[in-house]
Amino acid sequence: MDTDNRMTKLLELAAAPHEWDERPVFCFTSDIDWASEDVIEDYFGRLPLDLLKLTVFVTHHSEVIAREYEHGRLRRGIHPNFLPGSSHGDSFREVIETCLSFAPEAICTRSHRAFDVTDTAHMLYNEFHLKCCSNVFTTLAPHIRPFWIESKLLQVPIFFEDGSFLYNDLGLSIEPYRKYFTAPGLKVISFHPMNMAFNTPCIPWMRQIKDSMSREQFNHIDAEMIEQCRNRERGAFNIVTDIIDLAQQIQAPIMSMEEIYEELSVVS
């Protein structure tokens, strides 16, 4: 199939009716953001991984993530940091190569801080053969559908992100927004290990914890510190588990990000 005909077919597939046009379809994702092994272990241990079909966007090697991946309980994408001073490298190519060394099978990418320019998008697709990206952050936008972007990556927009929900002062319950979660559309849910383990109640609270330690200390947060600092009232962990419970209550389909790509792709 030549390139032009392939893109024509991809456009037709994206425009065709899909399940998310008729009902909510959930997709659970997580940006690892250099979380320590104890933080990742704590957070995985408190989530129903077998149910979620979770795609984690990795920033570094983690034995815990590698174990769960080998057991088939999650999928791995990459979370490249293209910003100045990145621990991933000094050039776009070096950053991508570093991240793919942590998840060589990855087909999905979401950039740290949603950094997205045509140079990185074309490099990810043409040279490293990534298939889809998730760099559009919305706040509970209705009727979300994936779409093809100029670089030939499939863009899969985010519906809910824990930090954005807190940043916009939407409270610590999804009940006022239930109609958005139950309306038709793709519901990509994005959350972070630190917010889950510490049960972040607001942005300044987590910012204070992060600013109190060096990068090295942050990368090695242990179980004792998690227990010492964990918020015992409502917080981000409760919000995310409420979303998971709601998806189960309404018997909404759950798809991995990779499955979303497969539904909209064709063999070249």
Buried (B, 14 or more C-beta within 10 A) or exposed (E): EEEEEBBEBBEEBBEEEBBBEEBBBBBBBBBBBBBBBBBBBBBBEEBEBEEBBBBBBBBBEBEBBBEBBEEEBBBBBBBBBBEEEBEBBEEBEEBBBBBBEBBEEBBBBBBBEEBBEEEBBBBBBEEBEBBBBBBBBBBBBEEBBBBBBEBBBBBBBBBBBBBBBBEEEBEBEBEEBEEBBBEBBBBBBBBBBBBBBBBBBBBEBBEEBEEEEEEEEBBBBEBEBBEEBBBEEBBBBBBBBBBBEBBEEEEBEBBBBBBBBEBBBEEE
